[in-house]
Amino acid sequence: MRRCRSWKPQRSKRSRYKTSRPWIRGGSIGDHGQAESFVGVALADDLIRQLSGRSSSLRVRPVSAVYRYAPGGTETGVQPVQAARRVGTDFVVAVQVEYSGENAVWRARLLRAQDGEAVWEQSFRGDRSHPFALQDKLTKALQGALLGEGAGATAGPAHITLNLQAYAAYVQGRMLWNQRTSEGVYRSIDLEEQAIAEDPKFAVAYAALADAYAFDMTDWHKAEDTARKALAIDPRLGEAHASLGLMNMLWRGDYEGAAAEFKLAIQLRPEYAGAHEWYADNFATQNRMDEAFHEMQRALELDSTSLPLNTDMARLFYLSHRFDQARDQSRHALELDPKFLGAHVVLHDTLIQRHEDDAAMAEFAKIEEIAGTTGLYSSVESQRVREAYAKEGIKGFFAVRAEYFGTEFKDNYLRAKYLALLGRKDDSVEALHRAMSDAGPNKLFVMYASSEPAFDGIRDDPRFRKAVGTE
């Protein structure tokens, strides 16, 4: 999991990140027709939740794998069969919606990904203003077709919300959050709050808001209360338990408490890829890499095209000193999205460890371009970085970064990292000790200190082992 390390949020600036998507008007979802375009995603969400765990022979992809094909997603023009092949499924449900006044007809087909042939099809008629009633009919029929007659009863709640306005805001917020950028997080908070305002009983939106808060260095403390509100509505909501685990892991350093929440989340909703991802990260904080890889692989089996998951797998390879695989996995993530900041960061760190200095600097230039003018990867530093590298090579780059994190963007952990790469052992250990005692948001960055390759030169120093708690 790549946390949003490229910014220091200032809540007063959040309003400038209001989304400009055409279906947003004045900070709220527009008319019913605009929200109506999310009926397909809502149907997918309901089907996935109701079919998951119903049969050992039937495996479904998580709804996060569908977001890129939703309105406002990155691949809205992709045909259903092509999408099925990309996410690695054998079948896909395609629904054509036709409206005539207040009447609606849904023509559903179950298509085989291999050749596009329809193996089941059925039409459903109803009131346009009651799409969830049509969803109920379709879901029951499809469950019967997939699982056999008598299997039409749902395994869980029929719908996560009956408010399309709320659902549209929730989905758009989740898509933005998955970008793992400061702007995406801020905008997702706005949208999830809007979803809850539309439907105060929308438990999954509370969990999504808790996740967004957990990535916010200013308001992270709101994550716990928000997740518990979700559980007050639905005590068996796995996503909310995963949110609690995420907050415990990132901000409290309570890895045992986090593990308990992740295990419960997986027990309640085993197909939720995020719970497996964060459980893997929790193992990695304790250098339990075999278990970390097991959980991360499970997450990728569920959602193979997820950018955060693919990037996080690359990070595990990096932390395990498997640099060839870290490089290849990072590049795989960038094939999915060439501008995904987290994957560039892992690739940059990996190339440094591989002593491919020119390539590492080329990656850093891409990082600066994507990150903008503020934060950890500020492009304001471009000229200094280039001059230092041209004059002194990679050591010059390390020196500029160590100075930057000691003065302009104070961060003791990242300063310790670059000091270690410079071979300044005493200074690195001193900075690391300060980082471990920091009370502020910089505490977030020390999670992987015990396995960070940049510290290989000081790993055997008793002072290092004391700082990271491995002595």
Secondary structure as UniProt FT lines:
FT   HELIX           11..17
FT   TURN            22..23
FT   STRAND          24..25
FT   TURN            26..27
FT   STRAND          28..29
FT   HELIX           32..36
FT   TURN            37..38
FT   HELIX           39..51
FT   TURN            52..53
FT   TURN            56..57
FT   HELIX           63..65
FT   HELIX           67..69
FT   TURN            71..72
FT   TURN            74..77
FT   HELIX           80..87
FT   STRAND          91..100
FT   TURN            101..102
FT   STRAND          103..112
FT   TURN            113..115
FT   STRAND          118..127
FT   TURN            128..129
FT   HELIX           131..147
FT   TURN            149..150
FT   HELIX           164..177
FT   TURN            178..179
FT   HELIX           182..198
FT   TURN            200..201
FT   HELIX           203..214
FT   TURN            217..221
FT   HELIX           222..233
FT   TURN            235..236
FT   HELIX           238..247
FT   HELIX           248..252
FT   HELIX           255..268
FT   TURN            270..271
FT   HELIX           273..285
FT   TURN            286..287
FT   HELIX           289..302
FT   TURN            304..305
FT   HELIX           307..319
FT   TURN            320..321
FT   HELIX           323..336
FT   TURN            338..339
FT   HELIX           341..353
FT   TURN            354..355
FT   HELIX           357..371
FT   TURN            376..377
FT   HELIX           379..381
FT   HELIX           382..392
FT   HELIX           394..406
FT   TURN            407..408
FT   HELIX           412..422
FT   HELIX           425..437
FT   HELIX           441..446
FT   TURN            447..451
FT   HELIX           453..458
FT   TURN            459..460
FT   HELIX           462..468
//
